[in-house]
Amino acid sequence: MILIEKELGAIFEETIKNIYGEQEIKPIDIEAASNEKFGDFQTNFAMVNAKVLRSNPRAIAENVVNNLVDNNVIEKIEVAGPGFINIFLKEEYLGDRVRKISTEKYDLSFLDTHGDVIIDYSSPNIAKRMHIGHLRSTIIGDSIKRIYRYLGYKVVADNHIGDWGTQFGKLIIGYRNWLDREAYKANPIEELERVYVEFSKNSEENTELEDQAREELRKLHEGDEENYSLWQEFIKVSLDEYNKVYGRLGVDFDTYYGESFYHDMMPAVVEELLDKNIAKEDDGANVVFFEEKDKLHPCIVQKKDGAFLYATSDIATVKFRKENYDVNQIIYVTDERQQDHFRQFFKITDMLGWEVKKNHVWFGIMRFAEGIFSSRKGNVIRLEHLLDEGKKKALEVVEEKNPTLSAEEKANISEVVGIGAIKYADLSQNRQSPVIFEWDKILSFEGNTAPYLQYSYARIQSILRKGAENSKVLKEDSKIILEESAERSLVLYMSLFPKMVMKAAESFRPNLVTDYLFELSRRFNTFYNSCPILNQEDEILYSRLLIADRTAKVLKEGLDLLGIGTVDRM
Ligand code: ARG
């Protein structure tokens, strides 16, 4: 199905060609009308193209309106103000589109989807359980992945885990000195966290420990057998734990190439930087200095003692991706604190002449009203605990609303609704605003929340069920009647879905999807309150059943872009 905006654009283009001949006109932008009175859509192309067409906007608009080519899309068209064009669509055309919503895919072939889009997200530093500080990168990244896939991009989801950093030296020391075998057997990652804290405590008094940890890390990086196998074990127990959380969140990855994966590639990267005079030796270290206009701090790519850094591994990562994928774009999702890091190494890869489109999609950090989370302060909330709380709250609601459901069904509903609420609370924020963590907010079920949308979905399913029980089964080929303004406004809004998804992809903003879905539900509720369904005569009945069904389909598809599920009753 061609997008409405494209279809309208083509009609205007042809009309302009008929009137003015072949001209290099600027793209015709079609937007949903800001007010019902102005029709369904509006365009300002007469103003934008006044220069090219060497006429005044109002005259162009009138000319186009009076000479519009034959079509079965537009019912009525009028000029407004200095040269806006208001467009009213044919009811039949709109109806036809709603009917096709689940049977025909949108034609998005005009998008340039060649090559791979690599999305680098979640990427926790290993050997700690995931806490709410890990939530944002994980679910924003996952939603961007879903949005790009929906539009037809080939996406590679990469979890760039932090598996090579200084924590390993400390863990190795902690493991050797303070590990409780029994506790480790019972809950390995909890025990690793404990010995890590033990290390921090002890190193405050015993400063030698830090040196020892550095030494163990160096040995690990040089391939020492014992350290290497311990390291592998730490990774395994961490990933086993993370995968539980990822499973519940419905998040998955194609690759888990962590920092360690790039270790052997880093010497060649530094060599290339030195060869090309991009990096210089400075007091024993290798450093990239930037031009003053770039306003970037110098970036160390290799320390005096030979060690490589975070930036070095990210430069190596770009090289690897360039050589091993047909990369079109790389998208990195991290918190705001890494902006300088990304600016630095993006610039370095530019200096190397490696042309790859890269975006750092950063988000505001989540904190408590009284300050940032810190494992050392012990004020972290583990992600699993948060998900359990969400589920618990949802279960209370289900128990109250639907006490007769089976225990299994209740458990299933509360998992979907509880986790949906948490994800949505995060995804519906402007990505770059800081988030203050509040239990009430993240577990809210009212207003602009996932449970509210899931409830609209379930309500539609219940209408369809009740209809079917009374031999009023949905008919796929029913005529759509748009007499009531609530019907028209709902149906029209459904047709805006694909363009909205494109905008969300361009700006990496899942909150455009949440805003859209909330407005869709709102329009559905207005429709449902003013347009009864099951007690109507055939024509209206089947039209409304179909409108309701398609609303549910769009809701489900939109929630899926956020990684949020639906249930048939709740
Ligand atoms: N592990 C890093 C952290 O927790 C995030 C990695 C982001 N990805 C990247 N390619 N640098 O801060």
Boltz pocket constraint, residues with backbone or C-beta under 6 A from the ligand:
constraints:
  - pocket:
      binder: B
      contacts: [[A, 120], [A, 122], [A, 123], [A, 124], [A, 125], [A, 160], [A, 161], [A, 162], [A, 314], [A, 317], [A, 332], [A, 333], [A, 334]]
      max_distance: 6.0
